[in-house]
Amino acid sequence: MDTSNNPITAWHQIVEQRDMSGLSNILADDVIFHSPVIHTPQVGKALTIMYLSAAAGLLLNGTFRYVREVVGPEDAVLEFVSEIDGIMINGVDLIKWNADGKIIEFKVMIRPLRAIDTIRQKMAEMTQKI
């Protein structure tokens, strides 16, 4: 399998360094972001960076870690866990990229319901500050 255009390594570096400035390099201009708390897809690099940056500010709090990873030639599923306000969050990032190695779709799914409610409230607060 050719992984030369695989953006997952760069994504892991961004997450590990907690530095979202590299997102622009790995996202396609017309990337589609699917949030676990917003029912409509968010289209475009700027919106995706805004939401991923807000999520990073919330989830990358010292408890975040990826616990499973399945990577194919043009997509990946990354399972993660984190804790916010004593609530254990379990989720997956579903990431799809094009032949140029640019992410064209980023979908986040989380559980349980209590985690979704907490994330919805905190993300609303964070995105209003951006």
C-alpha positions as CSV (number, residue, x, y, z in Angstrom):
1,M,0.0,0.0,0.0
2,D,1.4,3.4,-1.0
3,T,1.1,5.7,2.0
4,S,3.2,8.6,0.5
5,N,0.1,10.8,0.2
6,N,-1.4,9.7,3.6
7,P,-2.1,12.8,5.8
8,I,-2.7,10.7,9.0
9,T,1.0,11.0,10.1
10,A,0.7,14.8,9.8
11,W,-2.6,14.8,11.6
12,H,-1.1,12.8,14.5
13,Q,1.7,15.4,14.7
14,I,-0.8,18.2,14.8
15,V,-2.7,16.5,17.6
16,E,0.4,15.5,19.6
17,Q,1.9,19.0,19.4
18,R,-1.6,20.6,20.0
19,D,-0.7,23.0,17.2
20,M,-3.5,23.5,14.7
21,S,-1.5,25.8,12.5
22,G,-0.6,22.8,10.3
23,L,-4.2,22.1,9.4
24,S,-4.2,24.3,6.4
25,N,-1.5,22.2,4.8
26,I,-3.5,18.9,5.1
27,L,-7.0,20.1,4.3
28,A,-8.4,20.5,0.8
29,D,-10.0,23.9,0.1
30,D,-13.5,22.2,-0.2
31,V,-13.1,19.9,2.7
32,I,-16.4,18.8,4.3
33,F,-16.6,18.6,8.1
34,H,-19.3,16.6,9.9
35,S,-19.7,17.6,13.5
36,P,-21.3,15.3,16.1
37,V,-23.4,18.2,17.3
38,I,-24.3,20.2,14.1
39,H,-26.7,18.5,11.8
40,T,-25.5,20.1,8.6
41,P,-22.1,19.5,7.0
42,Q,-19.7,22.4,7.2
43,V,-17.9,23.0,3.9
44,G,-14.6,24.7,3.4
45,K,-11.2,24.9,4.9
46,A,-11.8,27.9,7.1
47,L,-14.9,26.4,8.8
48,T,-13.2,23.1,9.3
49,I,-10.2,24.7,10.8
50,M,-12.4,26.7,13.2
51,Y,-14.3,23.6,14.4
52,L,-11.2,21.3,14.6
53,S,-9.4,24.1,16.5
54,A,-12.3,24.5,19.0
55,A,-12.5,20.7,19.4
56,A,-8.8,20.5,20.0
57,G,-9.0,23.2,22.7
58,L,-11.7,21.2,24.4
59,L,-10.5,17.6,23.9
60,L,-6.7,17.8,24.0
61,N,-6.7,18.4,27.7
62,G,-4.2,15.8,28.8
63,T,-6.7,12.9,28.8
64,F,-7.0,12.6,25.0
65,R,-5.5,9.6,23.3
66,Y,-6.1,7.5,20.2
67,V,-6.8,3.9,21.1
68,R,-7.4,2.3,17.7
69,E,-6.5,3.1,14.1
70,V,-7.6,1.5,10.9
71,V,-6.0,3.1,7.8
72,G,-6.7,2.3,4.2
73,P,-5.3,3.7,0.9
74,E,-7.6,6.8,1.0
75,D,-9.4,6.8,4.4
76,A,-8.9,6.1,8.1
77,V,-10.9,5.5,11.2
78,L,-9.2,6.7,14.4
79,E,-10.9,5.9,17.7
80,F,-10.2,8.2,20.6
81,V,-11.0,8.7,24.3
82,S,-10.9,11.8,26.4
83,E,-12.5,13.1,29.6
84,I,-14.2,16.4,30.2
85,D,-15.7,17.4,33.5
86,G,-15.6,13.8,34.7
87,I,-17.4,12.5,31.6
88,M,-15.6,9.8,29.6
89,I,-15.9,10.5,25.9
90,N,-15.4,7.8,23.3
91,G,-15.4,8.8,19.6
92,V,-14.1,8.2,16.2
93,D,-12.6,10.5,13.5
94,L,-13.5,9.2,10.0
95,I,-11.0,10.9,7.6
96,K,-11.0,10.7,3.8
97,W,-8.3,12.2,1.5
98,N,-7.7,12.7,-2.2
99,A,-4.8,11.6,-4.4
100,D,-2.9,14.7,-3.4
101,G,-3.0,13.7,0.2
102,K,-5.4,16.5,1.2
103,I,-8.3,15.7,3.6
104,I,-11.6,16.0,1.8
105,E,-13.9,14.8,4.5
106,F,-13.5,14.8,8.3
107,K,-16.4,13.3,10.3
108,V,-16.5,13.1,14.1
109,M,-18.8,10.8,16.0
110,I,-19.0,10.5,19.8
111,R,-20.7,8.7,22.5
112,P,-22.4,8.5,25.0
113,L,-25.3,11.0,24.9
114,R,-24.1,12.7,28.0
115,A,-20.7,13.4,26.2
116,I,-22.6,14.8,23.2
117,D,-24.5,17.2,25.4
118,T,-21.3,18.3,27.2
119,I,-19.5,18.8,23.9
120,R,-22.4,20.7,22.3
121,Q,-22.5,23.1,25.2
122,K,-18.8,23.7,25.4
123,M,-18.3,23.9,21.6
124,A,-21.0,26.5,21.4
125,E,-19.2,28.6,24.0
126,M,-15.9,28.2,22.2
127,T,-17.0,28.9,18.7
128,Q,-18.7,32.1,19.7
129,K,-15.4,33.3,21.0
130,I,-13.6,32.6,17.7
